[in-house]
């Protein structure tokens, strides 16, 4: 007998939602350099305690064998089964300002149906604007502010915050499709691409999540208390600095990245484009050198939350 399930359902305890709230979208997917969106989602769910409004069906949208849910084994029994969540919720920022949040995993299936449902729910909630964030690796130094590429229908944000404006073809995410459909519908939408140092892209880089918060703030006026993430970032950068200063090769690599970045940002006509790597190392080469350096030190690798482990 064929199995069929609704794409989403309204949460039983869903509260009334004022019209005109901003919608913030944070979906993990094809690329999440620095774990930016994953960390943002963790912050939203753990620190802001959002209330579910609409919950999407994993059985319709999720490939379980590609992204297996986590279950805990305790001595002789199983406990704490945690399936992924994809949902609309009502959240409040540090000042108590309400906003609508769409967070969770990027659907594996039924993109068109999912996007249609998101637009339908957003229309019913009468959201005032849509902002989404994702992150890609770029050959930029971690010693400079994280830049963004901004797309969408908000020319003021593009003009003020887009440091790199490429013309290219890229594999799409469902976030891209959402932006495309929202723009077609005449919505006020902005997409922020965070440009994360490529040699830190496979680590949990707290500055990436902070940059995501800042991008959402400039687009919506929402305010987030990221003190915990800032402290994580201070500790993380101390470990990176220790690794870089302990290796002449890494120091030279970083200096090269800084020179190219500064020349590009200064608008010099002789500057090499920001995405040109030339004689600069690849992410794999940087990771290999850091791994060699770490191997000479006692204590072994750090985990992602405690610090960079780029091997």
N, C-alpha and C positions, 0 to 999 in steps of 0.2 A: 504494500500500500504506500503510495507516495507520501513523503513527509512535507508538510507545509507549515510555516510559522509566520506570524506577522513580523514585519520589519522592525517595529518598535512598539512600545506600549507606554502609556502614561503611568508614572509612579503613583502608587496608592496614596502616599502622603504628600503629593506635590502641592505646594502652597500657591496662592494666587501670585501672579507676577505683574508688576506695574508695566505699562507700555512705555516704549521709548528708551529701554535700557540698551547699553552697548553689548554686543556679542563678541566674546573672545574665543578663538578656536586654537586648541593645542592638541595636535594629533601626531603620534609617533608614526614613522613610515619608512620610506626609501632611504633617507639619510637623516641622521640626527647627530651631527658633529658636536663633540663635547658633551653629549647627552643633554643638550640644551632643553629640548621639549620634554624629555623624560623627567628631568629635574624640576622644570616648571610645573608639570602635572603633579608631581609629588608634593610640591609646595602648595599648589592650589587645593589639593585634596586633604592634605594633613594639617595645614595651617589655617585654611579658610573654612574648612568643614562645610562644603557646599551641600545643598539639599537637592536630591535628584528630582527632575521634572519629567523627562522622557528617557527611557532606557532602550537601547538597541539590542536586537537579538544576536547573541553570539552564534547560535545555530544557523543563522542565515548568512552572517557576514564574516565569520572567522574560520580560517583553515587551522583546525586544532593540531594537526600533525606538523605544520610548519612552525606554529607558535604554541607549544604545549603549555597548558596551565600548570601552575606550581601546586604541589601537595606536600605536606610535611609528614615525615615518618618519625614517630617517637617510640623507640625501643621495640614495641611489638604491635603497634597499631598506627593507622593513618588518621591524620587530623588536618584541619585548617586548609581545606581546598579553596584555592583562590583563582577563579576564572578571571580573565581580563574584563575590563569594563569600558563601555563606550556609551556616553550619556550626555544629555543636556542637564544642566543643574543651575540653581540659583545660588550665587555666591556674593560675598560682601568684601570690599577691600579694607585696608587698615583704618580708613576713616568711616567705615560703615556704609559706603556707597554701594548699592546693589548693581550687579551685572549678571548677564547670562553667560554660562561657560559650556562649551562643547569640548569634551576632553576624552582621551582614550587612544585606542589603537586605530591605525588606518585600516579600513575594511579590506579584506582579501577578495571579496566578491561583491557583485551587485552595486557597482559604483554609481551608475545612473539612478538606480532606485534610491540609494542612500542620499545622493545629492538632492534629488527631488524632495525627499522627506525633510532634509535639513532646511531647504528653502521654504517648504510648507510650514514647518514648525516656527521658523524665524518670522514668517509673515503673520502667523497667528499670534506671536508674542509682540509683534510690532517693534522689533529691535531698531535702534536708531543708527547703528553702524556695525560693521564687521571688521575685526582685526585678527589676523593669524600670523604665526611665527614658525619658521623652521630654520635649520642651520646646515651649512655646507662647509667642507674644509677648503682653505685657501692658503697660498704661500705668503702669509703675513706673520709678523712677530707678535708674541704674547706681551711684549713690553709696550705696545701701543693700544689705544682703545679699539674695541671690537667695532668694525664698520658694518654697515647694512646696505643691502640693495632693496629698494622699496618699489612695489608694483601696486596696481589697482586703479581706483578712480579718484584718489585724493592727491591731486597735483601738488598741494602745499607740502604734504609729507614727503613726496618724491623729491621735490626741489630742496627741501631742508635736510633730508636724512639719507639720501641715496648716494653713496660714495663711489659706487661702481655700477654702470649701466650697460650691460652687455647686450649684444644681439646674437642669439644663439638658439639652438634646439637642444632640449634636455629631456630625459625621462621624466614624465609627470608623476605627481603625487595626487591623492584625492584632494589635498588642499588647493593645488593648482586648479583642479576642475571646479571646486567650490568657488574659488575667486572668479573664474571665468563665467560661471553661471550667475553668480551674484551681480557681477558687473553688467552682464546682459540684461538683468532684471532692473538695472538702474540703482542698485544699492550703493551706499557709501562704504567702500571696502578698501582696506590696505593690507598688503602682505609684506612682511619683513623677513628677508633672508639674512641671517647672521653669518658673517664671514669669519670663521673660526680658524686659528692657526692649525695648519694641516698636521703638524707633528703632535698636536694634542687632541686631534679629532676622535681618537679611539679611547680617550679617557673621560672620566667624569670631571669636566672642567667647570667649576662653579661660576666663573666669570661669564660663561655662555648663558646660563640661566639668568644672571643679573642683567645682561644685555637684553634678553628677552623681556624681562620685567620693564626695563626702561623703554623699550619700543612700544609696549602696550600702553605705558603711561603717556607717552607723547601723542598717541593716537586717540586715547579715550579719556585722559584726565584721572584715571584710577591710580591709587597710591598703594604700594605694596611694602610691607615691612620685611625687607630681605636681610635683616641683621645676621640671622643664622647662616645664610648662604654667603654673606660677606666674610664672616669669620672662617668658614670653610675655604673660601678663596684665598684669604691671607695665608692660611696654613699650606694650602696647595702651592702657592707661588713661592713660598719659602723653600719648599722641596725642589721645585723647578730651578730656582736660582742656585741652590746648592749643587745640583747636577750640572748646570751650565758652567758655573765658575770653576768646577773641578775638572773641566775638559776643554783644552785649547781648541780642539776641533769644533765642539759645540759652540764655543764663544765666537769663533770665526763665522760659523753658519748664521748665528743670530745677528751678528753685525751686518752681514750681507743682506739679510732680510730687512733689517732696520733701514739701511741705506736706500734700498729700492722703495720701501714703503714711504719714507719721508720725501723722497724725490717725487713720487707719484702724487702724494697728498699736497705737495707744494705747487703742483701744476707745471712743473718744469717741462719745457718742450723736448728736452733731451732725455727725460726720464724713461726708463723701460717700463712698459705696462705692468700693472700690479700682478697680473696672472702669469707673466713670463717667469719661468724658473731658471732657465739658462744654466749657469754654473752652480746654482743653488741646489742643496740636497733635496731628494724626494722624502716623502713622509717615512717610507720604509728605511731609507738610509739614516734619517734622524733617529728613528726608533731603534735601529740596530746599534748605533753609536751609544745611545742612552743605555741600552741593555748591557753593552760591554762595560760601560762605566759602573752601572749598578752591580754587575757581577764581581767587581773588585772591592765592594763595600760589604761590611757585615750586616746581618739582619734580614736579608732577603727582600723580595718585592713588597711594596705596599699595595693595599687594595685600592680600588678606585676612589672610595670616599676618603681614605686617609691620605692619598697623594698619588702622583702620577706613576704608573707602571706601564711603560711604553714598549715593552718587549713583545 
